[in-house]
């Protein structure tokens, strides 16, 4: 029997409650897991695509609820007083779990005139908007979570943002002191944007995996593609970084986002990457 459940904040021992029994909240979404993209922070999804994390129950950020057999009899009903404290809902449909994050903007408490077979007036009962698509779906038999936006589910699966973390202040400062960077124009770690902090976290991992020769080759590669937009001092073998945009180009280069087309010999920047 399908169930709609709610997770309530500030309750640690048993935070899950039943909302509606014997009801299917979301239409079954036809998702071919073979076509889903293994999560990568450097990939921008197409409109009809989903990210996936396989063997999800083995991940540290998987909630315990998904690691056991679900039985609705183990949970009580949500009370009216707890309604404003819902952090997310999930619909158990068959053996699969459909998750939706709940924010304040999804709550409605207004007088509404409804048009059906008869005209009805709702005096302002609490209402909760259900999105057309869930934020995430856990396919239990395949032990796979699919989603489209990591930020939207980070409040549901605590710690999952480690997959796309920001560089810390110390890591940002360390990167800006790399031997191939010369900071100018009073640019400093405190001025590095949030997107670039995420790119720095990726770049640090990428550079750690490279050999010394590989790092030299990457610097030559960046210089080849960004010679008109990044100043390179041949005496010191350093790129001059004075703005956040210049840093972004350098970080794109570390991730090898630049390429040349076979036909037309055009130099381009890949906005999204996916391992083949």
Secondary structure, DSSP 8 states (H G I E B T S, - for coil): --EEEEEETT--S--EEEEEES---S------GGGSEE--TT----TT--EEEESGGGSTTS-GGGGS---GGGS-B--GGGGGGEEEEEEEETTEEEEEE--GGGEE-S-EEEESSSEEEE----EE---SS-SEEEETTTTEEEES-HHHHTTTSTTGGGGG----HHHHHHHHTSTTEEE-TT--GGG--HHHHHHHHHHHHHHHTS-HHHHHHHHHHHHHHHTTTSEEETTTTEEEE-SHHHHHHHHHHHTT-EEE-TTT--EEE-S-----
